[in-house]
């Protein structure tokens, strides 16, 4: 039986993996929240890996607050770069296949067609820079890895665009949503299924993958879709925000060309 470590298990992707884990009887999961296993602390990871024999590590641990990362980048780099470096080193030491989740924000958004895995990253904010450095650490340190870039993750878990729009709409709050950015919303449940499919098929192909739900849209389009599906569109004031205010620069077009 393959043993799988999931870091950052209390995030939305981690919770989606926890939800489907019982359906995968051929895999033995060890779920660790960021409080239980801090990837920035080498000692914690050494202690865990020394007593467990992990075949796979799915790294869901990440600092994802894009706005705050711009103000205090050292926090983002500590988790998304140095923490990932620690994880790559220990996975190499224990011959554990590392599956790492990255982001569309490694690109600058200046293209007018989907980004491929061969496109050269050029992040325009500190969050994207920290995630790209994490990718580079993995590529330099370990051979048996898979980096999966995804975009605009949402699910029923935690605070994300989907849950925020629903929460506001259900209490009748007016909604003003930007249409200045285009990407591919991706249900974290679908990403979780894809990751486990890779493991079950023993498709240990190294390198970078792109995974999204495939439909490009703006944040405004996505909000409209959420409201429509939940029969809330005609119950709230819903307008486009042409003057979207953000401290961090965001890629205007960050659609990923799916490569699986």
C-alpha positions in Angstrom: 0.0 0.0 0.0 1.3 3.4 -0.9 1.7 5.9 1.9 0.8 9.5 1.1 1.7 12.6 3.2 -0.5 15.7 2.7 0.9 18.9 4.1 -1.2 22.0 4.6 -4.1 19.6 5.1 -6.5 22.2 6.6 -6.5 24.4 3.4 -9.2 23.9 0.9 -7.3 21.5 -1.3 -6.2 19.5 1.7 -9.8 19.3 2.9 -10.9 18.2 -0.6 -8.2 15.4 -0.4 -9.5 14.4 3.0 -13.0 14.2 1.7 -12.1 11.7 -1.0 -9.4 9.8 0.8 -11.8 7.1 2.2 -12.7 6.2 -1.5 -9.0 5.4 -2.1 -8.5 2.2 -0.1 -5.2 1.4 -1.8 -3.6 4.5 -0.4 -2.7 5.2 3.3 -2.9 8.9 4.0 -1.2 11.0 6.7 -2.8 14.5 6.8 -0.8 17.2 8.6 -2.1 20.8 9.0 0.4 23.6 8.9 0.3 23.8 12.7 1.0 20.1 13.0 3.8 20.2 10.4 5.5 23.5 9.6 7.5 23.0 6.4 9.7 25.9 7.4 11.0 23.9 10.4 13.4 21.2 9.3 13.4 19.5 12.6 9.7 18.8 12.5 9.9 17.2 9.1 13.0 15.2 10.0 11.1 13.8 13.0 8.2 12.8 10.9 10.0 11.3 7.9 12.3 9.4 10.2 9.4 7.3 11.5 7.3 7.1 8.4 8.0 5.7 5.0 6.2 8.0 2.6 5.9 7.1 -1.1 4.4 10.4 -2.0 4.1 13.9 -0.5 1.4 16.2 -1.7 2.4 19.7 -0.7 -0.7 21.9 -0.2 1.1 24.1 2.4 1.4 27.6 1.0 1.1 31.3 1.9 -1.6 32.6 -0.5 -2.5 36.1 0.8 -1.5 38.0 -2.4 -2.1 41.4 -0.9 -0.3 40.8 2.3 2.6 39.2 0.5 3.2 42.5 -1.3 3.5 44.3 2.1 5.5 41.6 3.9 7.1 39.5 1.2 9.5 37.8 3.7 6.6 35.8 5.1 5.6 34.5 1.6 9.1 33.6 0.7 9.7 31.8 4.0 6.8 29.4 3.3 6.6 29.3 -0.5 10.3 29.2 -1.2 12.4 28.2 1.9 9.7 25.9 3.2 9.4 24.2 -0.2 13.2 23.9 -0.4 13.2 22.1 3.0 10.5 19.8 1.7 12.4 19.0 -1.5 15.6 18.2 0.5 13.9 15.8 2.8 11.9 14.2 0.0 15.2 13.6 -1.8 16.7 12.1 1.3 13.9 9.7 1.8 13.2 9.0 -1.8 9.6 10.4 -1.6 7.9 11.5 -4.8 7.0 15.2 -4.3 3.7 16.6 -5.8 3.8 20.4 -5.4 1.0 22.8 -6.1 1.9 26.1 -7.8 0.1 28.9 -9.5 -0.8 30.8 -12.6 0.7 33.9 -10.9 4.2 32.8 -11.9 3.3 34.5 -15.3 2.9 38.2 -16.0 -0.4 38.0 -17.8 0.8 39.9 -20.9 0.0 37.1 -23.4 -3.3 36.9 -25.2 -3.4 33.2 -25.4 -3.1 30.4 -22.8 0.3 29.9 -21.1 2.0 26.6 -21.8 4.4 24.7 -19.5 7.2 25.8 -21.9 6.5 29.5 -21.5 9.0 31.4 -19.4 7.6 32.6 -16.1 7.8 36.3 -15.2 5.8 37.0 -12.0 4.7 40.6 -11.3 4.0 40.4 -7.6 5.8 39.0 -4.5 3.4 36.1 -4.2 4.2 34.9 -7.7 7.9 35.5 -7.2 7.9 33.4 -4.0 6.0 30.5 -5.7 8.4 30.6 -8.7 11.4 30.4 -6.4 9.8 27.4 -4.7 9.4 25.7 -8.1 13.1 26.4 -8.9 14.2 24.9 -5.6 12.4 21.7 -6.4 13.8 21.5 -9.9 17.4 22.1 -8.6 17.2 19.7 -5.7 15.1 16.6 -6.5 14.5 14.4 -9.6 11.2 12.7 -8.6 8.8 15.5 -8.5 5.6 16.9 -10.2 4.8 20.6 -10.1 1.1 21.2 -10.8 0.3 24.8 -11.6 -3.4 25.7 -11.2 -5.5 28.8 -11.0 -8.4 30.5 -9.1 -9.0 27.6 -6.8 -12.3 27.4 -5.1 -14.4 24.9 -3.1 -17.0 24.6 -0.4 -14.2 24.8 2.2 -12.7 27.9 3.8 -12.6 31.4 2.5 -12.4 31.7 -1.3 -14.0 33.7 -4.1 -16.9 31.2 -4.4 -17.8 31.1 -0.7 -17.3 34.9 -0.4 -19.7 35.6 -3.2 -22.3 33.2 -1.9 -22.0 34.6 1.7 -22.5 38.2 0.5 -25.3 37.4 -1.9 -27.3 35.4 0.7 -27.4 38.4 3.0 -28.3 40.8 0.2 -25.0 42.6 0.1 -24.4 44.6 -3.1 -21.7 43.0 -5.3 -19.1 44.9 -7.3 -16.7 42.6 -9.2 -13.9 43.3 -11.5 -13.7 42.2 -15.2 -10.1 43.3 -15.6 -8.6 39.8 -15.0 -9.1 36.6 -17.0 -8.3 33.2 -15.8 -9.7 29.7 -15.3 -11.6 29.0 -12.1 -10.7 25.5 -10.8 -12.7 23.5 -8.3 -10.3 22.1 -5.8 -12.3 18.9 -5.6 -11.4 18.3 -9.3 -7.7 19.0 -8.6 -7.8 16.6 -5.7 -9.2 13.8 -7.9 -6.6 14.5 -10.6 -3.7 14.3 -8.1 -4.9 11.0 -6.7 -5.5 9.7 -10.3 -1.9 10.4 -11.0 -0.8 8.4 -7.9 -3.2 5.5 -8.6 -2.0 5.2 -12.2 1.6 5.4 -10.9 2.1 8.1 -13.5 5.3 9.4 -11.9 6.2 11.6 -14.8 8.5 14.3 -13.7 8.2 18.0 -14.5 5.6 20.7 -14.7 1.9 20.2 -15.3 -1.0 22.7 -15.8 -4.4 21.7 -14.4 -7.5 23.9 -14.5 -11.2 23.3 -15.2 -10.5 24.7 -18.6 -13.1 27.5 -19.0 -11.6 31.0 -19.2 -13.6 33.9 -17.8 -13.2 37.1 -15.8 -13.9 37.4 -12.1 -17.2 39.1 -13.0 -18.2 36.2 -15.3 -17.3 33.7 -12.5 -19.4 35.6 -10.0 -22.3 35.7 -12.4 -22.0 31.9 -12.9 -22.0 31.4 -9.1 -25.1 33.6 -8.6 -26.9 31.9 -11.5 -26.3 28.4 -10.2 -27.5 29.3 -6.8 -30.5 31.3 -8.1 -29.3 34.5 -6.5 -28.6 36.6 -9.6 -31.9 38.6 -9.4 -31.8 39.0 -5.7 -28.7 41.2 -5.4 -27.3 44.4 -7.0 -24.5 43.1 -9.2 -22.2 45.4 -11.1 -18.9 45.5 -12.9 -16.1 47.2 -11.0 -14.0 49.1 -13.6 -11.7 50.6 -11.0 -10.6 47.5 -9.1 -8.3 48.5 -6.3 -5.5 46.2 -5.4 -2.2 46.7 -3.7 -0.5 43.9 -5.6 -0.3 43.9 -9.3 -2.3 41.0 -10.8 -1.8 39.3 -14.2 -4.5 40.5 -16.6 -4.6 37.2 -18.5 -3.4 34.1 -16.7 -5.2 31.3 -18.5 -3.2 28.1 -18.3 -3.1 25.7 -21.3 -3.9 22.3 -19.7 -1.0 19.9 -19.8 -1.7 16.6 -17.9 
